[in-house]
Amino acid sequence: MNIIKISGFALAAIVGMSLQACSSSENAVQSTRSSTINNPLSLAQIYKEKDFKAERSSYFTWLDDGTGYTVLEQREVDKNNNKDQDTADEEHGVKGNDIVFYNADGTGRKVLVNYEKLIPEGQKEPLTVESYQWSKDGKWLMLFSNGEQVWRSRSRGDFWLLNLDNNRLYQLGGEQPEPKKLMFAKFSPDSSKIAYVRDNNIYMQAVGSNVVSALTSDGSATLVNGNFDWVYEEEFGIADGFRWSPDNQSIAYWQLDTRDVKYFTMINNTDELYPTLKEFPYPKAGETNSAVRVGVVSLADKKTRWAALEGDNRDRYIPRISWAGTGESLMIQDLNRPQNHNKLWLFDWQKQQLTKILEDKDDAFIEWFYKANWSKDGTFFIWHSERDGWRHLYRVSRDGKTITDLTPGEYDIIDMLALNEDKNVMYFTASPNDPNQRYLYRTSLDGSSKPVRVTPAEFAGSNSYYMSKDTSWAMHTYSKFGTPPTKEIIKVSDHSNVKTLVENNQLKEKLAKQSLPRHEFFKVNAQDGTELDGYIMFPNNMDNSKKYPIVFYVYGEPWGSTVQDRFEGDSYLYKSYLTQQGFIVASVDNRGTRAPKGRDWRKSIYKKIGSITVQDQVDALDAMAKRWDVIDTDRVGVWGHSGGGSSTLNLLFRHGDKYKVGIASAPVPDIRLYDTIYQERYAGNPNIDPESYDNTSPITFAKNLTGKLLLIHGTGDDNVHYQGSERLIDELVKHNKQFEFFSYPNRSHSLREGKGTTLHYHTMMAEFFEKHLLKK
């Protein structure tokens, strides 16, 4: 769940008031406080002119053998004669991408594929390459182009194959392929075949041939093979629904039957003369899920063998599958509907036998599902678990009987990055001493040594790594709060820089000229002693003898964390802008947020989101006011998006004595309206435990509103439905609670679509806070 914006309410006058509020310019906001600021920020700079846009590295991928990497490098292409242009000419030129090889140390530049080879026959312009992959034998290049959005990812489009020996380029999909039809095309491990999804069926095509074979044929609008419905992609983070076997002989895949799932309907009032409808299966909390099962289709006979798991397939989830080292058996994670019991099965698909080898249980819930990382011979696998109260990595034998903790200690691992069996080493990220930071660690695969930090002390902050498969090299990204990222190629053994890719010097120079806030990371305690982390941003020109209004940015739910020592891009600049207008800005991670602070921290909010979570926010405010007497406790505001919008509503409705002004963007006012997987994981099933939903839904407490509320929602939000805000409006009207409201027509959950949307949204929020919190 995530962002949105605001304006006025008085039923008949709601639209007029909203438009009037939004018609005021950003200059009106800026004029009140920035007159004493040298070189003040403007929202137009941030969201329209993009003056503070960070550099990005080119599309980058390591070669499987670890010898080097390839990147996309743009050249200007003349449409008429396909010759390089010395100068960019947007009227006559088009961007063309060369694929360029570098040695792992950044030397030895060589153009492997120039843009001329990526111009299909009969066309003048090269393909726009969104991603690419090499065959393992090094003879073929597969390119993805012309992508379109499916749920959250651009996963449907055109796939092309380039023969690197004869430069023949052809489109996958048969003799006369239809555009924008294929999904998830992948080489077989031996590079001889490619499989992909089309119209909810799985197909196979030999490399170099236009002959297409169907591996499934029962796919339809309601029966989905090798793909997923909305809720699986959103809540389990998986879009690609099939896996080649290591021996090239079969493909394992998910099948979802959505026939019993109720459809949600959205209305588009803006694109055509008459409204159009968009419908899709969306299981709300307590409703029927898609039935899910996993099978393995043999390439030899095109028949699927199904794993016969016991129970109702509509009341289970299969969040991950993985081949158990070889092509003999498939590991299936079989999760119950309450999501507190995960069974691991080995499925011998040829014998159609299931063997349970491991179970994970929790009194509350299990989340963050990872595939098992198997050894090459299938004798063991690496497994994530919180079984000792912390998220650790375990080495588990094939039969599940021998379990070794490879990352012991009272800390969480954050991500498992890579392993190398030949070197007996595994790499992961963690930060045992500071949950707001991220560092690289290594440990042995056999448990013979303790984890060792690899990231040097000079990189205090947030570090991420994209490692080569042999774990010798990595692309290292580093940033801090207020400091833009740098990217470099490092030699992992000593973390030495072998090539700098991105420095962001120009952005750093621009920021150095701005009157940016002073910030601090801090810790405070909730009433019961639980330690809470936060950051606070003070105006650069603050007068310590005066009191200042404070606005909190909040999320507060399990799917995110706001307090991290990393560069936040435009979000950081927006908060800096607010400090220039005269606000103190802060954020606090209440318990339950996605911080590496142990199982008890995360699971303590089970069936208590909206109550214990917002009480932590209140406790933090009280403690902060005692620490910093510049905080004016009579002028406290809060804003948040998605789950943060819900937290904002709960703070206003439950703690109106503390929080005077709130902006709730795309909130979930009634959690019964959100999807099964997310909401039942944290709140239980509303059919069994309705009190949990009553006690945590903001709408239950809407009658208590006393402060100033701005409610914002996009009518085209397929994630957190506009329906929820309409229900909340009805409840507020019933109790004669005055508030302001703004809807963005046909915008999705991110509220980014449409020219001018992001500038309008942030201007509206800034004006709302200034109007109600700044003294004139």
CORRA-V249586 format. One record per residue. N is the residue number from 1. SS is DSSP state (~ for helix, > for strand, _ for the rest). PSI is psi in whole degrees, -180 to 180 (* if undefined). Layout:
BEGIN
n = <N,N>
ss = <SS,SS>
psi = <PSI,PSI>
END
This chain:
BEGIN
n = <1,2,3,4,5,6,7,8,9,10,11,12,13,14,15,16,17,18,19,20,21,22,23,24,25,26,27,28,29,30,31,32,33,34,35,36,37,38,39,40,41,42,43,44,45,46,47,48,49,50,51,52,53,54,55,56,57,58,59,60,61,62,63,64,65,66,67,68,69,70,71,72,73,74,75,76,77,78,79,80,81,82,83,84,85,86,87,88,89,90,91,92,93,94,95,96,97,98,99,100,101,102,103,104,105,106,107,108,109,110,111,112,113,114,115,116,117,118,119,120,121,122,123,124,125,126,127,128,129,130,131,132,133,134,135,136,137,138,139,140,141,142,143,144,145,146,147,148,149,150,151,152,153,154,155,156,157,158,159,160,161,162,163,164,165,166,167,168,169,170,171,172,173,174,175,176,177,178,179,180,181,182,183,184,185,186,187,188,189,190,191,192,193,194,195,196,197,198,199,200,201,202,203,204,205,206,207,208,209,210,211,212,213,214,215,216,217,218,219,220,221,222,223,224,225,226,227,228,229,230,231,232,233,234,235,236,237,238,239,240,241,242,243,244,245,246,247,248,249,250,251,252,253,254,255,256,257,258,259,260,261,262,263,264,265,266,267,268,269,270,271,272,273,274,275,276,277,278,279,280,281,282,283,284,285,286,287,288,289,290,291,292,293,294,295,296,297,298,299,300,301,302,303,304,305,306,307,308,309,310,311,312,313,314,315,316,317,318,319,320,321,322,323,324,325,326,327,328,329,330,331,332,333,334,335,336,337,338,339,340,341,342,343,344,345,346,347,348,349,350,351,352,353,354,355,356,357,358,359,360,361,362,363,364,365,366,367,368,369,370,371,372,373,374,375,376,377,378,379,380,381,382,383,384,385,386,387,388,389,390,391,392,393,394,395,396,397,398,399,400,401,402,403,404,405,406,407,408,409,410,411,412,413,414,415,416,417,418,419,420,421,422,423,424,425,426,427,428,429,430,431,432,433,434,435,436,437,438,439,440,441,442,443,444,445,446,447,448,449,450,451,452,453,454,455,456,457,458,459,460,461,462,463,464,465,466,467,468,469,470,471,472,473,474,475,476,477,478,479,480,481,482,483,484,485,486,487,488,489,490,491,492,493,494,495,496,497,498,499,500,501,502,503,504,505,506,507,508,509,510,511,512,513,514,515,516,517,518,519,520,521,522,523,524,525,526,527,528,529,530,531,532,533,534,535,536,537,538,539,540,541,542,543,544,545,546,547,548,549,550,551,552,553,554,555,556,557,558,559,560,561,562,563,564,565,566,567,568,569,570,571,572,573,574,575,576,577,578,579,580,581,582,583,584,585,586,587,588,589,590,591,592,593,594,595,596,597,598,599,600,601,602,603,604,605,606,607,608,609,610,611,612,613,614,615,616,617,618,619,620,621,622,623,624,625,626,627,628,629,630,631,632,633,634,635,636,637,638,639,640,641,642,643,644,645,646,647,648,649,650,651,652,653,654,655,656,657,658,659,660,661,662,663,664,665,666,667,668,669,670,671,672,673,674,675,676,677,678,679,680,681,682,683,684,685,686,687,688,689,690,691,692,693,694,695,696,697,698,699,700,701,702,703,704,705,706,707,708,709,710,711,712,713,714,715,716,717,718,719,720,721,722,723,724,725,726,727,728,729,730,731,732,733,734,735,736,737,738,739,740,741,742,743,744,745,746,747,748,749,750,751,752,753,754,755,756,757,758,759,760,761,762,763,764,765,766,767,768,769,770,771,772,773,774,775,776>
ss = <_,_,_,_,_,_,_,_,_,_,~,~,~,~,~,~,~,~,~,~,~,~,~,_,_,~,~,~,~,~,~,_,_,~,~,~,_,_,_,_,_,_,~,~,~,~,~,_,_,_,_,_,_,_,_,_,_,_,_,>,>,>,_,_,_,_,_,>,>,>,>,>,>,>,>,>,>,>,_,_,_,_,_,>,_,_,_,_,_,_,_,_,>,>,>,>,>,>,>,>,>,>,>,_,_,_,_,_,_,>,>,>,>,_,~,~,~,~,_,_,_,_,_,_,_,_,_,_,_,_,>,>,>,>,_,_,_,_,_,>,>,>,>,>,>,>,>,>,>,>,_,_,>,>,>,>,>,>,>,>,>,>,>,_,_,_,_,_,>,>,>,_,_,_,_,_,_,_,_,_,_,>,>,>,>,>,>,_,_,_,_,_,>,>,>,>,>,>,_,_,>,>,>,>,>,>,_,_,_,_,_,>,>,>,_,_,_,_,_,_,_,_,>,>,>,_,_,_,_,~,~,~,~,~,~,~,_,_,_,_,_,>,>,>,_,_,_,_,_,>,>,>,>,>,>,>,>,_,_,_,_,_,>,>,>,>,>,>,_,_,_,_,_,_,_,>,>,>,>,>,>,_,_,>,_,_,_,_,_,_,>,>,>,>,>,>,>,>,_,_,_,_,_,>,>,>,_,_,_,_,_,_,~,~,~,>,>,_,_,_,>,>,>,_,_,_,_,_,>,>,>,>,>,>,>,>,_,_,_,_,>,>,>,>,>,>,>,>,_,_,_,_,>,>,>,>,>,>,>,>,>,_,_,_,_,_,_,_,_,_,_,_,>,>,_,_,_,_,_,>,>,>,>,>,>,_,_,_,_,_,_,>,>,>,>,>,>,_,_,_,_,_,>,>,>,_,_,_,_,_,_,_,>,>,>,>,>,>,>,>,_,_,_,_,>,>,>,>,>,>,_,_,_,_,_,_,_,>,>,>,>,>,>,>,_,_,_,_,_,_,_,>,>,_,_,_,~,~,~,_,_,>,>,>,>,>,>,_,_,_,_,_,>,>,>,>,>,>,>,>,_,_,>,>,>,>,>,>,>,>,>,_,_,_,_,>,>,>,>,>,>,>,_,_,~,~,~,~,~,~,~,~,_,_,_,_,_,>,>,>,>,>,>,>,>,_,_,_,_,_,>,>,>,>,>,>,>,>,_,_,_,_,_,_,_,_,_,>,>,>,>,>,>,_,_,_,_,_,_,_,_,_,_,_,_,_,_,_,_,~,~,~,~,~,~,~,~,~,~,~,_,_,_,>,>,>,>,>,>,_,_,_,_,_,_,_,_,_,~,~,~,~,~,_,_,_,_,_,_,_,_,~,~,~,~,~,~,~,~,~,~,~,~,~,~,~,~,_,_,_,>,>,>,>,>,>,>,>,>,>,>,_,~,~,~,~,~,~,~,~,~,~,~,~,_,_,_,_,_,_,>,>,>,>,>,_,_,_,_,_,~,~,~,_,>,~,~,~,~,~,~,~,~,_,_,_,_,_,_,~,~,~,~,~,~,~,_,~,~,~,~,~,~,~,_,_,_,>,>,>,>,>,>,>,_,_,_,_,_,_,_,~,~,~,~,~,~,~,~,~,~,~,~,~,_,_,_,_,_,>,>,>,>,>,_,_,_,_,_,_,_,_,_,_,_,_,~,~,~,~,~,~,~,~,~,~,~,~,~,~,~,~,~,_,_,_>
psi = <149,-97,168,-167,-162,172,-151,159,135,52,-87,-33,3,-46,-46,-43,-39,-47,-38,-42,-38,-16,-19,144,164,-28,-31,-36,-44,-30,-25,-31,-23,3,-24,4,128,131,58,151,153,151,-30,-38,-43,-48,-14,-59,-19,44,-18,32,131,152,151,147,158,162,124,132,135,143,149,-33,-1,5,-19,-165,164,152,159,126,129,140,152,132,131,123,-27,-44,5,33,153,145,142,-31,151,129,98,-23,-31,-11,164,146,130,145,122,147,118,137,142,146,163,-28,9,1,178,38,133,128,112,-41,113,163,-28,-30,-10,21,109,152,133,-2,160,-23,146,160,144,110,118,-31,167,162,147,145,152,-28,-2,13,-14,148,128,132,143,131,164,37,153,158,130,111,-109,-17,155,80,-6,132,-145,138,136,148,134,122,117,-10,-45,3,22,131,126,157,136,153,4,-170,-41,75,139,143,151,51,-25,151,141,34,134,140,146,158,-30,8,11,-18,165,137,151,169,135,125,43,23,158,133,159,145,129,141,128,-1,154,5,127,134,135,127,-23,154,0,4,145,-171,-24,-10,113,118,129,15,-177,161,-180,-47,-34,-46,-42,-45,-21,-4,33,134,-41,118,28,157,123,143,151,-25,8,8,-11,170,129,142,158,147,128,131,108,10,-33,3,132,147,141,141,131,146,129,108,-2,-25,-24,172,-42,149,145,156,143,125,143,151,127,107,111,160,130,-9,177,133,168,143,135,139,165,137,170,124,129,133,-24,-45,1,23,145,132,122,142,115,74,140,149,-180,120,-10,-13,31,164,148,87,-22,148,158,140,137,63,-53,-173,10,-43,151,134,132,126,119,101,133,165,-40,-12,39,8,111,117,136,120,143,124,107,97,-27,-38,-9,48,140,132,121,127,-19,153,144,133,156,144,-25,-81,162,142,178,74,133,149,154,136,107,148,161,-37,-1,18,-21,167,159,132,136,136,153,25,-23,14,-7,152,111,168,128,143,121,131,161,-34,-2,5,-25,117,121,125,115,-10,55,153,167,70,161,141,152,-50,139,124,-47,158,155,107,-38,-34,-3,49,149,144,142,166,147,172,77,-28,-13,106,-10,-3,173,133,158,135,157,154,168,152,-21,2,13,-13,161,156,145,135,135,-38,125,158,-25,-17,49,123,-137,129,132,155,133,108,148,157,-28,2,16,-29,160,149,119,126,130,135,167,170,119,-4,118,158,152,151,139,156,128,153,118,-35,-39,10,29,143,124,-20,131,127,-43,130,-25,35,-39,-43,-42,-38,-41,-44,-32,-22,-6,156,79,156,158,137,156,142,143,168,138,167,140,174,-34,8,-6,130,130,140,147,172,156,140,122,144,140,-33,31,137,111,-10,-6,168,146,146,151,137,135,136,124,144,-74,-5,170,-12,12,169,132,-20,91,144,72,163,131,8,-131,-32,-41,-42,-37,-44,-36,-40,-44,-39,-33,-22,-7,16,148,137,138,164,144,136,110,169,150,-18,166,65,148,69,21,162,-43,-37,-46,-36,-9,-14,7,121,20,9,136,-15,-71,-33,-46,-26,-37,-41,-42,-45,-39,-43,-46,-44,-38,-40,-33,-34,-40,105,-1,-11,125,104,-8,-7,74,127,166,144,155,162,144,-117,-32,-30,-40,-43,-40,-46,-45,-37,-42,-42,-34,-26,50,-17,-20,-45,116,-27,135,144,114,114,124,51,172,85,-33,109,-8,-18,-5,175,163,-51,-50,-54,-39,-28,-41,-21,-1,-174,126,-22,-23,-37,69,-28,-35,-39,-39,-43,-15,-11,128,-34,-27,-30,12,-29,-14,3,128,-22,-164,123,134,121,130,139,146,133,-18,25,109,-1,-71,105,142,-26,-40,-42,-35,-39,-40,-41,-46,-42,-41,-39,-42,-36,14,43,118,142,175,150,142,130,140,112,127,16,147,-168,-31,-14,43,-21,152,139,128,1,-49,-38,-45,-46,-50,-32,-44,-44,-45,-43,-38,-44,-41,-43,-39,-11,-25,133,136,*>
END
